[in-house]
């Protein structure tokens, strides 16, 4: 069963916030994020905060009844 997740991406001085539908597994969520990015479905904005310009963080949480669940999952995805 697919679930709705809110994803926050902070990468190389940019930020993005978007929703995906995926199974509740790491592989399914990762594939859904990559599909969304590959379809140009993600708008990256300049960060107004001083996030590292050499790292990437991805956080996601399930959206239940239109609001976030409050339990964040965090994965430091890329280091350069």
N, CA and C atoms as a LAMMPS dump frame, in Angstrom:
ITEM: TIMESTEP
0
ITEM: NUMBER OF ATOMS
240
ITEM: BOX BOUNDS ff ff ff
-5.0000000000000000e+02 5.0000000000000000e+02
-5.0000000000000000e+02 5.0000000000000000e+02
-5.0000000000000000e+02 5.0000000000000000e+02
ITEM: ATOMS id mol type element x y z
1 1 1 N 0.836 -1.169 0
2 1 2 C 0 0 0
3 1 3 C 0.891 1.245 0
4 2 1 N 0.59 2.181 -0.89
5 2 2 C 1.394 3.396 -0.948
6 2 3 C 0.897 4.411 0.077
7 3 1 N 1.829 5.228 0.528
8 3 2 C 1.549 6.279 1.499
9 3 3 C 2.088 7.595 0.953
10 4 1 N 1.569 8.682 1.489
11 4 2 C 2.019 10.014 1.102
12 4 3 C 3.123 10.458 2.066
13 5 1 N 4.239 10.916 1.507
14 5 2 C 5.361 11.393 2.305
15 5 3 C 5.716 12.819 1.893
16 6 1 N 6.064 13.644 2.88
17 6 2 C 6.606 14.969 2.617
18 6 3 C 8.115 14.851 2.681
19 7 1 N 8.796 15.34 1.648
20 7 2 C 10.249 15.233 1.547
21 7 3 C 10.848 16.63 1.593
22 8 1 N 11.906 16.779 2.375
23 8 2 C 12.669 18.029 2.405
24 8 3 C 14.1 17.711 1.995
25 9 1 N 14.555 18.427 1.007
26 9 2 C 15.883 18.214 0.442
27 9 3 C 16.698 19.488 0.659
28 10 1 N 17.871 19.34 1.263
29 10 2 C 18.813 20.451 1.432
30 10 3 C 20.11 20.014 0.783
31 11 1 N 20.474 20.663 -0.32
32 11 2 C 21.618 20.197 -1.087
33 11 3 C 22.403 21.36 -1.665
34 12 1 N 23.664 21.431 -1.291
35 12 2 C 24.617 22.332 -1.929
36 12 3 C 24.145 23.791 -1.958
37 13 1 N 23.536 24.24 -0.862
38 13 2 C 23.073 25.616 -0.758
39 13 3 C 21.664 25.848 -1.274
40 14 1 N 20.959 24.783 -1.681
41 14 2 C 19.587 24.882 -2.175
42 14 3 C 18.663 24.06 -1.29
43 15 1 N 17.359 24.373 -1.341
44 15 2 C 16.36 23.626 -0.582
45 15 3 C 15.171 23.31 -1.49
46 16 1 N 14.469 22.231 -1.171
47 16 2 C 13.236 21.864 -1.865
48 16 3 C 12.328 21.153 -0.87
49 17 1 N 11.032 21.312 -1.054
50 17 2 C 10.025 20.687 -0.207
51 17 3 C 8.94 20.161 -1.137
52 18 1 N 8.691 18.84 -1.132
53 18 2 C 7.721 18.262 -2.05
54 18 3 C 7.143 16.983 -1.478
55 19 1 N 6.055 16.504 -2.079
56 19 2 C 5.391 15.274 -1.634
57 19 3 C 5.595 14.166 -2.658
58 20 1 N 5.634 12.932 -2.159
59 20 2 C 5.718 11.749 -3.013
60 20 3 C 4.76 10.694 -2.495
61 21 1 N 4.387 9.771 -3.348
62 21 2 C 3.647 8.576 -2.952
63 21 3 C 4.593 7.394 -3.099
64 22 1 N 4.696 6.579 -2.039
65 22 2 C 5.614 5.442 -2.071
66 22 3 C 5.198 4.401 -1.038
67 23 1 N 5.717 3.196 -1.24
68 23 2 C 5.589 2.16 -0.217
69 23 3 C 6.419 2.591 0.994
70 24 1 N 6.147 2.058 2.146
71 24 2 C 6.867 2.433 3.366
72 24 3 C 8.149 1.61 3.507
73 25 1 N 8.996 1.665 2.466
74 25 2 C 10.307 1.022 2.512
75 25 3 C 11.34 2.021 1.997
76 26 1 N 12.56 1.884 2.455
77 26 2 C 13.62 2.807 2.047
78 26 3 C 13.809 2.799 0.531
79 27 1 N 13.801 1.626 -0.08
80 27 2 C 14.017 1.522 -1.522
81 27 3 C 12.894 2.201 -2.311
82 28 1 N 11.655 2.004 -1.898
83 28 2 C 10.525 2.61 -2.584
84 28 3 C 10.549 4.132 -2.455
85 29 1 N 10.86 4.631 -1.264
86 29 2 C 10.935 6.077 -1.044
87 29 3 C 12.065 6.678 -1.87
88 30 1 N 13.222 6.019 -1.861
89 30 2 C 14.358 6.502 -2.653
90 30 3 C 14.007 6.564 -4.135
91 31 1 N 13.38 5.519 -4.658
92 31 2 C 13.003 5.49 -6.08
93 31 3 C 11.983 6.574 -6.408
94 32 1 N 11.022 6.81 -5.511
95 32 2 C 10.022 7.846 -5.738
96 32 3 C 10.662 9.239 -5.753
97 33 1 N 11.628 9.477 -4.866
98 33 2 C 12.344 10.756 -4.853
99 33 3 C 13.109 10.938 -6.154
100 34 1 N 13.823 9.907 -6.582
101 34 2 C 14.584 9.991 -7.828
102 34 3 C 13.668 10.195 -9.032
103 35 1 N 12.516 9.526 -9.053
104 35 2 C 11.554 9.705 -10.143
105 35 3 C 11.046 11.14 -10.19
106 36 1 N 10.721 11.689 -9.017
107 36 2 C 10.216 13.069 -8.946
108 36 3 C 11.267 14.059 -9.445
109 37 1 N 12.52 13.871 -9.035
110 37 2 C 13.603 14.742 -9.485
111 37 3 C 13.825 14.561 -10.984
112 38 1 N 13.793 13.329 -11.472
113 38 2 C 14.008 13.037 -12.887
114 38 3 C 12.924 13.602 -13.794
115 39 1 N 11.717 13.79 -13.268
116 39 2 C 10.621 14.347 -14.052
117 39 3 C 10.58 15.871 -13.949
118 40 1 N 11.64 16.465 -13.408
119 40 2 C 11.693 17.917 -13.171
120 40 3 C 10.539 18.377 -12.298
121 41 1 N 10.12 17.507 -11.358
122 41 2 C 9.012 17.824 -10.465
123 41 3 C 9.451 18.481 -9.174
124 42 1 N 10.718 18.871 -9.091
125 42 2 C 11.251 19.465 -7.869
126 42 3 C 11.833 20.832 -8.197
127 43 1 N 11.367 21.842 -7.477
128 43 2 C 11.881 23.194 -7.653
129 43 3 C 12.883 23.486 -6.544
130 44 1 N 14.152 23.622 -6.914
131 44 2 C 15.194 23.963 -5.948
132 44 3 C 15.26 25.479 -5.809
133 45 1 N 15.28 25.937 -4.557
134 45 2 C 15.361 27.371 -4.28
135 45 3 C 16.658 27.647 -3.542
136 46 1 N 17.188 28.86 -3.719
137 46 2 C 18.357 29.26 -2.932
138 46 3 C 17.978 29.246 -1.465
139 47 1 N 18.85 28.696 -0.652
140 47 2 C 18.595 28.621 0.778
141 47 3 C 18.877 29.962 1.433
142 48 1 N 17.96 30.382 2.311
143 48 2 C 18.194 31.603 3.071
144 48 3 C 18.982 31.308 4.345
145 49 1 N 19.283 30.05 4.572
146 49 2 C 20.095 29.639 5.711
147 49 3 C 21.459 29.199 5.217
148 50 1 N 22.368 29.083 6.121
149 50 2 C 23.745 28.741 5.749
150 50 3 C 23.952 27.224 5.749
151 51 1 N 23.212 26.506 4.899
152 51 2 C 23.441 25.072 4.765
153 51 3 C 24.756 24.846 4.027
154 52 1 N 25.385 23.771 4.337
155 52 2 C 26.651 23.445 3.697
156 52 3 C 26.48 23.339 2.186
157 53 1 N 27.42 23.878 1.462
158 53 2 C 27.376 23.79 0.006
159 53 3 C 28.114 22.559 -0.505
160 54 1 N 28.566 21.696 0.42
161 54 2 C 29.271 20.489 0.006
162 54 3 C 28.574 19.208 0.477
163 55 1 N 27.358 19.324 1.056
164 55 2 C 26.64 18.155 1.559
165 55 3 C 25.185 18.192 1.116
166 56 1 N 24.542 17.034 1.266
167 56 2 C 23.134 16.9 0.915
168 56 3 C 22.417 16.153 2.035
169 57 1 N 21.291 16.705 2.504
170 57 2 C 20.462 16.034 3.5
171 57 3 C 19.083 15.826 2.919
172 58 1 N 18.512 14.665 3.194
173 58 2 C 17.145 14.374 2.791
174 58 3 C 16.401 13.92 4.032
175 59 1 N 15.269 14.577 4.326
176 59 2 C 14.409 14.135 5.413
177 59 3 C 13.032 13.864 4.83
178 60 1 N 12.306 12.929 5.441
179 60 2 C 10.958 12.655 4.979
180 60 3 C 10.109 12.208 6.145
181 61 1 N 8.801 12.45 6.03
182 61 2 C 7.858 12.019 7.043
183 61 3 C 6.523 11.72 6.387
184 62 1 N 5.809 10.788 6.965
185 62 2 C 4.521 10.402 6.42
186 62 3 C 3.494 11.498 6.688
187 63 1 N 2.638 11.75 5.71
188 63 2 C 1.541 12.689 5.858
189 63 3 C 0.288 11.868 6.136
190 64 1 N -0.361 12.135 7.285
191 64 2 C -1.556 11.396 7.686
192 64 3 C -2.698 12.389 7.851
193 65 1 N -3.794 12.161 7.153
194 65 2 C -4.974 13.033 7.211
195 65 3 C -4.621 14.492 6.965
196 66 1 N -3.749 14.734 6.003
197 66 2 C -3.41 16.089 5.612
198 66 3 C -2.386 16.788 6.482
199 67 1 N -1.891 16.123 7.538
200 67 2 C -0.856 16.745 8.374
201 67 3 C 0.301 15.776 8.542
202 68 1 N 1.441 16.316 8.87
203 68 2 C 2.626 15.484 9.036
204 68 3 C 2.521 14.657 10.303
205 69 1 N 3.12 13.479 10.267
206 69 2 C 3.016 12.557 11.392
207 69 3 C 3.85 12.983 12.584
208 70 1 N 4.862 13.793 12.354
209 70 2 C 5.71 14.25 13.446
210 70 3 C 6.928 13.384 13.667
211 71 1 N 6.977 12.204 13.062
212 71 2 C 8.154 11.344 13.225
213 71 3 C 9.009 11.428 11.974
214 72 1 N 10.044 12.225 12.035
215 72 2 C 10.931 12.417 10.893
216 72 3 C 11.897 11.255 10.74
217 73 1 N 12.124 10.875 9.516
218 73 2 C 13.19 9.941 9.186
219 73 3 C 14.262 10.766 8.517
220 74 1 N 15.505 10.594 8.882
221 74 2 C 16.561 11.416 8.309
222 74 3 C 17.662 10.514 7.781
223 75 1 N 18.164 10.89 6.623
224 75 2 C 19.254 10.151 6.021
225 75 3 C 20.214 11.153 5.397
226 76 1 N 21.467 11.096 5.772
227 76 2 C 22.458 11.922 5.103
228 76 3 C 22.848 11.163 3.853
229 77 1 N 22.421 11.667 2.711
230 77 2 C 22.471 10.891 1.488
231 77 3 C 23.795 10.98 0.752
232 78 1 N 24.364 12.157 0.661
233 78 2 C 25.518 12.315 -0.207
234 78 3 C 26.592 13.137 0.5
235 79 1 N 27.819 12.703 0.389
236 79 2 C 28.96 13.489 0.871
237 79 3 C 29.935 13.626 -0.269
238 80 1 N 30.443 14.826 -0.417
239 80 2 C 31.44 15.033 -1.463
240 80 3 C 32.706 15.573 -0.876
